């Protein structure tokens, strides 16, 4: 398996766990690299930090949710783990 496929698998893990907890150790295991190497590869491939990427994806999800369903803000924040 090549590193690009491993990083794609890690990205799929992030998307699957976006509303929960994304664990760096698990991401590194999926990509078959150390945690430090994963952070460097991720930053190089995406142009942003892992935390920045997760934050942006959660905010994008929140914006999408806001456009769909009228629910209270604290409830919405709790649903997307952004409280």
ChimeraX commands (.cxc) that place a marker at each C-alpha (Angstrom):
marker #1 position 0.00,0.00,0.00 radius 0.5
marker #1 position 1.42,3.39,-0.91 radius 0.5
marker #1 position 1.49,6.45,1.34 radius 0.5
marker #1 position -1.12,8.29,-0.71 radius 0.5
marker #1 position -3.63,5.47,-0.21 radius 0.5
marker #1 position -2.78,5.33,3.49 radius 0.5
marker #1 position -3.39,9.08,3.82 radius 0.5
marker #1 position -6.69,8.68,1.95 radius 0.5
marker #1 position -7.67,5.97,4.44 radius 0.5
marker #1 position -6.74,8.32,7.28 radius 0.5
marker #1 position -8.87,11.07,5.70 radius 0.5
marker #1 position -11.79,8.63,5.55 radius 0.5
marker #1 position -11.26,7.94,9.27 radius 0.5
marker #1 position -11.36,11.68,9.98 radius 0.5
marker #1 position -14.62,12.08,8.05 radius 0.5
marker #1 position -16.17,9.07,9.79 radius 0.5
marker #1 position -15.21,10.38,13.24 radius 0.5
marker #1 position -15.69,14.08,12.56 radius 0.5
marker #1 position -18.55,14.42,15.04 radius 0.5
marker #1 position -16.66,12.48,17.67 radius 0.5
marker #1 position -13.06,12.21,18.71 radius 0.5
marker #1 position -10.30,11.99,16.11 radius 0.5
marker #1 position -7.30,10.22,17.66 radius 0.5
marker #1 position -3.86,11.01,16.23 radius 0.5
marker #1 position -2.48,7.63,17.33 radius 0.5
marker #1 position -5.15,5.83,15.30 radius 0.5
marker #1 position -4.53,8.05,12.27 radius 0.5
marker #1 position -0.82,7.25,12.42 radius 0.5
marker #1 position -1.56,3.53,12.68 radius 0.5
marker #1 position -3.89,3.69,9.66 radius 0.5
marker #1 position -1.16,5.45,7.66 radius 0.5
marker #1 position 1.54,3.07,9.01 radius 0.5
marker #1 position 3.77,5.94,10.14 radius 0.5
marker #1 position 4.71,7.58,13.41 radius 0.5
marker #1 position 2.50,10.32,14.82 radius 0.5
marker #1 position 5.09,12.97,14.00 radius 0.5
marker #1 position 5.47,11.68,10.44 radius 0.5
marker #1 position 1.71,11.66,9.97 radius 0.5
marker #1 position 1.45,15.28,11.07 radius 0.5
marker #1 position 4.22,16.27,8.64 radius 0.5
marker #1 position 2.73,14.28,5.74 radius 0.5
marker #1 position -0.74,15.64,6.42 radius 0.5
marker #1 position 0.49,19.21,6.57 radius 0.5
marker #1 position 2.52,18.78,3.38 radius 0.5
marker #1 position -0.37,17.18,1.46 radius 0.5
marker #1 position -3.15,19.54,2.61 radius 0.5
marker #1 position -1.31,22.77,3.33 radius 0.5
marker #1 position -2.85,22.96,6.81 radius 0.5
marker #1 position -2.40,21.40,10.22 radius 0.5
marker #1 position -4.47,18.41,11.27 radius 0.5
marker #1 position -6.24,20.45,13.96 radius 0.5
marker #1 position -6.92,23.24,11.48 radius 0.5
marker #1 position -8.38,20.77,8.99 radius 0.5
marker #1 position -10.64,19.18,11.60 radius 0.5
marker #1 position -11.76,22.60,12.83 radius 0.5
marker #1 position -12.63,23.74,9.31 radius 0.5
marker #1 position -14.50,20.51,8.52 radius 0.5
marker #1 position -16.51,20.81,11.75 radius 0.5
marker #1 position -17.33,24.43,10.99 radius 0.5
marker #1 position -18.37,23.49,7.45 radius 0.5
marker #1 position -20.59,20.76,8.86 radius 0.5
marker #1 position -22.10,23.21,11.34 radius 0.5
marker #1 position -22.80,25.73,8.57 radius 0.5
marker #1 position -24.48,23.03,6.52 radius 0.5
marker #1 position -26.57,21.91,9.51 radius 0.5
marker #1 position -27.56,25.50,10.24 radius 0.5
marker #1 position -28.97,25.80,6.74 radius 0.5
marker #1 position -31.15,22.71,7.12 radius 0.5
marker #1 position -32.77,22.27,10.52 radius 0.5
marker #1 position -33.93,24.94,12.97 radius 0.5
marker #1 position -32.62,23.67,16.36 radius 0.5
marker #1 position -31.11,25.46,19.35 radius 0.5
marker #1 position -27.46,26.45,19.11 radius 0.5
marker #1 position -26.26,24.57,22.25 radius 0.5
marker #1 position -27.87,21.39,20.93 radius 0.5
marker #1 position -26.18,21.85,17.55 radius 0.5
marker #1 position -22.79,22.50,19.17 radius 0.5
marker #1 position -23.08,19.36,21.26 radius 0.5
marker #1 position -24.00,17.29,18.19 radius 0.5
marker #1 position -20.86,18.28,16.30 radius 0.5
marker #1 position -18.51,18.24,19.31 radius 0.5
marker #1 position -17.75,21.94,18.99 radius 0.5
marker #1 position -19.09,23.10,22.35 radius 0.5
marker link #1:1,2 radius 0.2
marker link #1:2,3 radius 0.2
marker link #1:3,4 radius 0.2
marker link #1:4,5 radius 0.2
marker link #1:5,6 radius 0.2
marker link #1:6,7 radius 0.2
marker link #1:7,8 radius 0.2
marker link #1:8,9 radius 0.2
marker link #1:9,10 radius 0.2
marker link #1:10,11 radius 0.2
marker link #1:11,12 radius 0.2
marker link #1:12,13 radius 0.2
marker link #1:13,14 radius 0.2
marker link #1:14,15 radius 0.2
marker link #1:15,16 radius 0.2
marker link #1:16,17 radius 0.2
marker link #1:17,18 radius 0.2
marker link #1:18,19 radius 0.2
marker link #1:19,20 radius 0.2
marker link #1:20,21 radius 0.2
marker link #1:21,22 radius 0.2
marker link #1:22,23 radius 0.2
marker link #1:23,24 radius 0.2
marker link #1:24,25 radius 0.2
marker link #1:25,26 radius 0.2
marker link #1:26,27 radius 0.2
marker link #1:27,28 radius 0.2
marker link #1:28,29 radius 0.2
marker link #1:29,30 radius 0.2
marker link #1:30,31 radius 0.2
marker link #1:31,32 radius 0.2
marker link #1:32,33 radius 0.2
marker link #1:33,34 radius 0.2
marker link #1:34,35 radius 0.2
marker link #1:35,36 radius 0.2
marker link #1:36,37 radius 0.2
marker link #1:37,38 radius 0.2
marker link #1:38,39 radius 0.2
marker link #1:39,40 radius 0.2
marker link #1:40,41 radius 0.2
marker link #1:41,42 radius 0.2
marker link #1:42,43 radius 0.2
marker link #1:43,44 radius 0.2
marker link #1:44,45 radius 0.2
marker link #1:45,46 radius 0.2
marker link #1:46,47 radius 0.2
marker link #1:47,48 radius 0.2
marker link #1:48,49 radius 0.2
marker link #1:49,50 radius 0.2
marker link #1:50,51 radius 0.2
marker link #1:51,52 radius 0.2
marker link #1:52,53 radius 0.2
marker link #1:53,54 radius 0.2
marker link #1:54,55 radius 0.2
marker link #1:55,56 radius 0.2
marker link #1:56,57 radius 0.2
marker link #1:57,58 radius 0.2
marker link #1:58,59 radius 0.2
marker link #1:59,60 radius 0.2
marker link #1:60,61 radius 0.2
marker link #1:61,62 radius 0.2
marker link #1:62,63 radius 0.2
marker link #1:63,64 radius 0.2
marker link #1:64,65 radius 0.2
marker link #1:65,66 radius 0.2
marker link #1:66,67 radius 0.2
marker link #1:67,68 radius 0.2
marker link #1:68,69 radius 0.2
marker link #1:69,70 radius 0.2
marker link #1:70,71 radius 0.2
marker link #1:71,72 radius 0.2
marker link #1:72,73 radius 0.2
marker link #1:73,74 radius 0.2
marker link #1:74,75 radius 0.2
marker link #1:75,76 radius 0.2
marker link #1:76,77 radius 0.2
marker link #1:77,78 radius 0.2
marker link #1:78,79 radius 0.2
marker link #1:79,80 radius 0.2
marker link #1:80,81 radius 0.2
marker link #1:81,82 radius 0.2
marker link #1:82,83 radius 0.2
view
